[in-house]
């Protein structure tokens, strides 16, 4: 790392999995890096070696070794109000489609559905995705796979089977 910061261009050579680098290749190196490995398994495959070297290189450039650049986006957890709103929305969409059958099993089905969705610990953007998926159930159907947008009454926009049914209804 000190050489890189001093200005000269630096490269890292990785040996072949079977036998490493040739002697003339080793002769080009200013420094040799080896990894302490189990003598019974004295070689790493190239992917493991590149991963390990890259990780150690990244760590060597950090002010604090516990600080890493590996992190996901900061997601704000959804609050209970948002989650319960999603539950109500989903339950209404499923109810409208006759999902809760037989009717006497509906309370248990709702409990199971809420348990599955609660366990995930969704963030706000994830709830928005789910709400979008559920709302698509309202806009799209087998008869109208592209939604109910205009021109909704145009039979040319219907799938072939629905188009022939629409013609029969007009006759």
Secondary structure, 3 states (H helix, E strand, C coil): CHHHHHCCCCCCCCCECCCECCHHHHHCCCCCCCCCCCHHHCCCCHHHHHHHHHHHHHHHCCCCCCCCCCCCCCCCECCHHHHHHHHHHHHHHHHHCCCCCCHHHHHHHHHHHHHHHHHCCCEHHHHHHHHHHHHHHHHCCCCCCCCCCCCCCCHHHCCHHHHHHHHHHHC
